[in-house]
Amino acid sequence: MQRRRQLLRHLRRHPLDSALSLAIVLLLAWALWATGQWVVEVADWRVVSANLPLYVSGAYPADQRWRPLVWLGLILTLTLVTLLWPRPRSGQRPGPMRVALPWLWLLMLPLGLAVLAGGAGTGLTAVSSRAWGGLVLTLLLTGASGLLALPLGVILALGRTSDLPVLRHGSRLYIDLMRAVPLIAVLFFGQLLVPLFLPVELEINRVVRAVVAFALFASAYVAEDVRGGLQSIPPTQREAAAALGLNAWQSLQLVVLPQALQIAIPALTNQAIGLLQNTSLMALLGLVELLGISRSLLANPAFIGRHLEVYVWLAALYWLLCTAMALLARRLERSVQPIPRAPGR
Amino acid sequence: MTSRRRWWLQALVVLIALTLLGVLVNNLTVNLIRTGLGLSFRWLVRPAGFALAEHPLPYAPSDSYAWALLMGWLNSLKVILAALILATLFGVSAGAARRSVNPLLRWLAAFYVGLIRQIPLLLQLLFWYFVAFLGLPSAPNSTGPLSSLLRLSNQGIELVGVPLSVEFSAVLVGLSVFSGAAIAEVVRGGLDAVPRGQWEAFRSLGLTEGLGLRRVILPQALPAILPGLSSQYLNLAKNSTLAIAVGYADLYAVSDTTITQTGRAIEGFLLLLLSFLLFNLLINGGMQLINHRVVKGRQRP
């Protein structure tokens, strides 16, 4: 009753605000109705439902499709475990499962590469990376280039903040140049130029070239985020480390970097999400990751004109992946916390 | 570190970098000799031979590659400038809406930002082009009161008498909506940097929300907003290269065609790098001018 009276008074006092609210409500109602009607009545979802295997793993041989599925299943399980496993209470050290989780996540990448490639040592039939595609390729591109970009970026950030002029200016030149060019150009020239700069005999495939180009590009952005973390460590920390008798390397490794990286984690998460979204650019360069496979499906006469269905489906998928990544990063952040916070802080 | 150790460390790094560079350049020379291409820019004056759908200055396929690249550069500049303005409009509105007193408006702005930022820009551009703009009726809507202001059809858009191509419109809208969401976050951060007391002060003075925002809050938030804004502008300029996906003849699209035709990848890359350095300089310069004026304006009593 009280609330209702308050609402009425608010409406009387601010007619403009009320008109705005009404307009928004009407707009939302109309948008919901139109979307609902389209999803149920107009849209023809066969372009999605008939091609689910392609969205999952691209042109991966049909009799081997269980391999990417097993890998995706493992990732899904790990995601659920990470999200649902009880969190340590503040002030307590995380349990063994929490400590193991980041390592399990790290393990997923080599495992995925091994399961998908197969061949010698795994007892599985070898499948060329040319046949990889869909969601699996998107995830592998993101994971591999992210893992490569992180150490590169940390090294660049250390160089950028070093007091040795050669290191500082060299890193700065690289970071500034990389941040000045658009990603699509880096990727395009990665495909085109990397072979030019390598010995004639050495031929590397398109997926590897893409990963290298992504990593080189992302490392410049990672470097800036890590530099932000490094700069926020007060000089007293280094001084304290020096006073304890740690040398420069130990102080960096044990005191400065862990804290700097922890501060940089939210920014790095954003970079990782950006990386996942940017893997879609490889569709323009002929890889059949999620967007690439959709483009080739839309070129199929059977599904002509079904753009909206495909784009809505892809948007939902990317939205889900990005949101899951943000959630996971927030959860994992707690497990990798180098310095457990004191209770009450 | 002692100065001798510092010196040796730097010498070592230089040595490693030079060795790496030497190996790369050596491989490059071997490969260039093998493919029969030396580094040269003479191809720039040769006729390009391809048509451009859009060119702000007269252009024909018989014109040189250099002229074609200039057209691409101008097309990029055109879409970047227009998108800068539109994205700022979207971003400031959405950012301010997230701190509005109206809960529905807050929620709507949060929905816009949360949705747009989690979907790849390329996908959004494809949506705007293939679904939104190519899905328009084929004949312009000649009736209705709006028809003199805005004519929409899948042949092109006419805004107050100015004809715009479908490709340009799709890139413009896609880029602006995407960058607008990022700018909204910057604006929100800037607004949050203004002490709460300032909001309460203008509200208790009886100023309307719009007036208080314009006269009290935004001037104080601007110094916190501008650095983030200029980095979003630089992102926008770089992201405009995705225009190639919808066939807009921007600098990157023209470079791409040029490189495919001439095989001059390294020279093309150098030119592209220079052009983007120029874009960045322009944006940074402009933002510094604005920043200067804002800081100066604040010092006035």
Chai-1 contact restraints between the chains, C-beta under 6 A:
chainA,res_idxA,chainB,res_idxB,connection_type,confidence,min_distance_angstrom,max_distance_angstrom,comment,restraint_id
A,D17,B,N102,contact,1.0,0.0,6.0,A-B,restraint_1
A,S21,B,L104,contact,1.0,0.0,6.0,A-B,restraint_2
A,I24,B,L104,contact,1.0,0.0,6.0,A-B,restraint_3
A,I24,B,L108,contact,1.0,0.0,6.0,A-B,restraint_4
A,L164,B,R6,contact,1.0,0.0,6.0,A-B,restraint_5
A,L164,B,Q10,contact,1.0,0.0,6.0,A-B,restraint_6
A,V166,B,Q10,contact,1.0,0.0,6.0,A-B,restraint_7
A,V166,B,V13,contact,1.0,0.0,6.0,A-B,restraint_8
A,V166,B,V14,contact,1.0,0.0,6.0,A-B,restraint_9
A,A180,B,F276,contact,1.0,0.0,6.0,A-B,restraint_10
A,A180,B,L277,contact,1.0,0.0,6.0,A-B,restraint_11
A,A180,B,N280,contact,1.0,0.0,6.0,A-B,restraint_12
A,V181,B,L273,contact,1.0,0.0,6.0,A-B,restraint_13
A,V181,B,F276,contact,1.0,0.0,6.0,A-B,restraint_14
A,P182,B,K238,contact,1.0,0.0,6.0,A-B,restraint_15
A,P182,B,T241,contact,1.0,0.0,6.0,A-B,restraint_16
A,I184,B,T241,contact,1.0,0.0,6.0,A-B,restraint_17
A,A185,B,L272,contact,1.0,0.0,6.0,A-B,restraint_18
A,F189,B,F269,contact,1.0,0.0,6.0,A-B,restraint_19
A,L192,B,A265,contact,1.0,0.0,6.0,A-B,restraint_20
A,L193,B,A265,contact,1.0,0.0,6.0,A-B,restraint_21
A,L196,B,L28,contact,1.0,0.0,6.0,A-B,restraint_22
A,L196,B,N31,contact,1.0,0.0,6.0,A-B,restraint_23
A,F197,B,L24,contact,1.0,0.0,6.0,A-B,restraint_24
A,F197,B,N27,contact,1.0,0.0,6.0,A-B,restraint_25
A,F197,B,L28,contact,1.0,0.0,6.0,A-B,restraint_26
A,L198,B,N27,contact,1.0,0.0,6.0,A-B,restraint_27
A,P199,B,N27,contact,1.0,0.0,6.0,A-B,restraint_28
A,Q277,B,P120,contact,1.0,0.0,6.0,A-B,restraint_29
A,S280,B,P120,contact,1.0,0.0,6.0,A-B,restraint_30
A,S280,B,L122,contact,1.0,0.0,6.0,A-B,restraint_31
A,L284,B,A245,contact,1.0,0.0,6.0,A-B,restraint_32
A,H307,B,F130,contact,1.0,0.0,6.0,A-B,restraint_33
A,H307,B,V131,contact,1.0,0.0,6.0,A-B,restraint_34
A,L308,B,V131,contact,1.0,0.0,6.0,A-B,restraint_35
A,Y311,B,F127,contact,1.0,0.0,6.0,A-B,restraint_36
A,L314,B,L123,contact,1.0,0.0,6.0,A-B,restraint_37
A,A315,B,I119,contact,1.0,0.0,6.0,A-B,restraint_38
A,Y318,B,I119,contact,1.0,0.0,6.0,A-B,restraint_39
A,Y318,B,P120,contact,1.0,0.0,6.0,A-B,restraint_40
A,W319,B,Q118,contact,1.0,0.0,6.0,A-B,restraint_41
A,W319,B,I119,contact,1.0,0.0,6.0,A-B,restraint_42
A,C322,B,Q118,contact,1.0,0.0,6.0,A-B,restraint_43
